[in-house]
Amino acid sequence: MSKISEARARDVVKTVEIIWHGRGGQGVVTANEVLAGAALKEGKFIKAFPEFGPERMGAPIRAFTRISDAPIQVHSQVTIPDIVMVLDPTLLKQIDVVGGLKDGGVLIANFTEGKDKLAGLLARKVECHAVNATRIAMDEIGRPTANTAMLGALIKIAEPVTLKTVTEEIQARFAGKFKPDVIAKNVRAVERAYEEVD
């Protein structure tokens, strides 16, 4: 490899682009913000924003995250993601969640029947992972809000940030909004999904 090629290889900037799919009230925006805050704590550059549409409980919504080692010049929505996160499994049959996914990209879904069954529902063959985030949320938090559990699955599979940084960001972001025991329950949901994702 030439010295120029070596220099270029060292200068390659790693950027991860994520699309989140869910429904209003499921915590898609919160998960997106927690991930972005954790990346910022790790010294990375971020862009994170929701797609606003009909703002009603249960309506399909999307959010977008870019995490990079260098300043991000792109300000548009993510259209060709590296990772697709699906918080509501009913969306798997309603929209083509993997339509724009990059070759070699990953789908991570809140899905009860494992990754092999999940793969059979998709419009194309992609690497996919399943976690029963709703069950984890019910067990740990007492509500079917799967957003923090899905963060645990994302970190295990794609490693955009560390588990430690995400749990610290949850504690910081939720402080003052929730009681300490509720925060601790959300942290446990992250940790369980990190261990249980298929």
N, C-alpha and C positions, 0 to 999 in steps of 0.2 A: 504494500500500500504506500502510495506517495505521501510526502509530508502534507501536501494540500489536502489529499483525501483524509488523512488522519485528523487534520485540523477541522475539516468539515464534519467528520464523524463525531468529534468531541462537541461540536457546536449544534448538533441536532437537538432541537427543543422538543420536549415531550409535552403534548397537550392531550388531555382526555376530555371527550365530549359525551355528555349523558342526556338522555331524554327520560323524564319521569312521566308515567301514565297513571292516573288514578281518578277519583271522583271527589267533588267538593266535600270537604269535611273529613277527609281521610288523612290529612296531614302531609300532603304532597309538598306544599310550599314550605312547611316547617322542616321537613327532611332535607329539602334542597338547600335551605338556609343554614341548617346545622352542618351539612357537608361543606358548604362554601366557607363557613366560619372556621371549621377545622383545618381546611386547606390554607386559609389565611394565616392561622396560627403556626403552620409549618413553613411559612415563608413563601408560599406559592401565590401565583396570580390567579384571580378568579373572576368569572362572570356567572351570575346566577339570578334567574328571574322566571316568573310564571308567565303562562300565556293566559291573558284575561279574555273571558268570553262571558256567557251567561253565568253570573255568580250565584248559583243556587246549590243548595245541598244536594249531593248525588249526581250533579252534572259532570260529564267527563271533563277533566282538565289535564293540562300538561305543564311541566316545568322543565327548565333547561339549565345545565351546569357545564361550564368550561373550567378546567383546572390546568394550569400551565406553569412551566419553569421560567417563562419569560412573559413580559407584558403581552396582553391579548389585544389584538387590533380588530378582531371581528366582533361586531356588536349585534348581529342578527340571531335569530333562533337557530338552534342546532337542527340540521336537516339530515346529516349523515353521521349518526352517533357511533361511538365506540361501544357504548353500553346503553341498553334499554332496561329501565326499571318499571315493573308493572305491579302496582299496589293492589289493584282490584282485578281478580281473575276473570270476572265477567267480561272485561274489555278484550280478552284474548279472542273471543268469538265475535266481537263487534267491530274491531278495527284491526288493520294489518300493522301490528306493533313492530314487526321486524322489516317493514318495507324499505326503509332507508338505511338499515344497519350496515356498517362497513363489513367487507369481507374480513373474517377473523374477529368480528365483533361478538358481543356477549349479551344474552338476555337473562335477566334475573327476575323471577316472578314469585309473587305470593300465591302459591299453588299447593294444594293438598296431596296431589297424587304422584309426586316425584317427577324427576326431570325427563324420564323416558316418555311418560304419558304427555307431558308438556310439549315435548318435541313433536309429537303427532298432531298437535293442534296448530302448528305454525305453518305459514304460507311457504316457507323455505327452510332448508336445513341450516341451522346455526348452532353454535355452542349455547346451551341453555342450562340454567340452574333453578331449582325450586326450593322454597322454604315455606313452611306453614306459619307464616308471620301472624296471621289472625289468631291462630291457636296460642302462639307464644304471647301475643299481646293480651289475650284473655287470661291466660295463666298468670302472667306477671303483673299486668296493669289493671286487669279487671274490665277492660273495654276493648272492642275490636279494632282499635286504631293501630294499624300495622306499620306505621311510618318508621318508628325507631328500630323495630326489628329488621325492617328492610335495609336500614343503614348497616347493621351488623353483617347481613348477607353480602352486601356490596363490598364492604371492606375485606371480607374473607376472600372473595372471588377475584376482585380487580385491584385491590390495594391502592386506591387513589390517595388515601391518607391512612394513618395508623389507628388502630382500635383505641389506644390510649388518648389520642387527640380528640377523637369523636366523643368519647365518654366525658372528657374534660369540657368540651364545647356544650354538650347537653347540660352538664351541671351549671355552667356559667349562664347559658341562654335561658334555662328554665328557672334559675334562681329568682325569687321575687314573684314569679308567676304561679309556681306550684310549691306545695309542701315538700320538705326533704324526702319523705318516704315515697312520694310520687316520682320524684326525680330518680331516686334509687331504683324504683321499679322499671323506669324507662331504660336505665343503664343495664339492668339485668336482661331486659328484652333484647338489647343490642348484643350483649355477650352470648345469650342463648342462640340467637339466629346465626351469629358468627360460627358457633359450634355445630349447628344443626343443618345449615344449608347443604343441599345435595348437589 
